[in-house]
Amino acid sequence: MQTNNLLEQLKDIYLPEKVSQWWPLAYGWWLLLAVVILAIIVGLVFLHLRRKAKRYKDCIIDDFRKTVEKTYQQKPKEVLQDISVYLKRVALQKFPNQPIKTLHGQQWLEFLDTKLKQQSFKTTKANMLGNSYKPVELDRVTLNEIMTVAEQWLRRVL
């Protein structure tokens, strides 16, 4: 009798809910998710700063082209002076601790070449910038060659 009584007291077995494969996440997954989100944020900030720097560089080079073109059309004999002044302004801004103001002639070309890490100013027609105080009228091909070297220098320095 007693065994029947015990059997009657038994209740059905209820199985627990199935555990999800994905939820709740373990601590390692939360950590991985935080690292991924942080990496995305850092990447976006880096991309934004890089685009901003590129925009700055492109604006300066675009302004350089416009300035030289305007001078070439209005006062073609002063183009070399204008290019040299523009490069010197950028150099003064980027290298404030160096004696750039007093550089002229071959010293100026050597300074430009050291920052470019190749001998572009001395070996090309851009060596005319060493004598930029002399008014010289340039043809379009020579001007384009000088502008190309100057733009390379600007891209390297900025």
Secondary structure, 3 states (H helix, E strand, C coil): CHHHHHHHHCCCCCCCCCCCCCCCCCHHHHHHHHHHHHHHHHHHHHHHHHHHHHHHHHHHHHHHHHHHHHHHHHCHHHHHHHHHHHHHHHHHHHCCCCCCCCCCHHHHHHHHHHHHCCCHHHHCHHHHHHHCCCCCCCCHHHHHHHHHHHHHHHHHHC
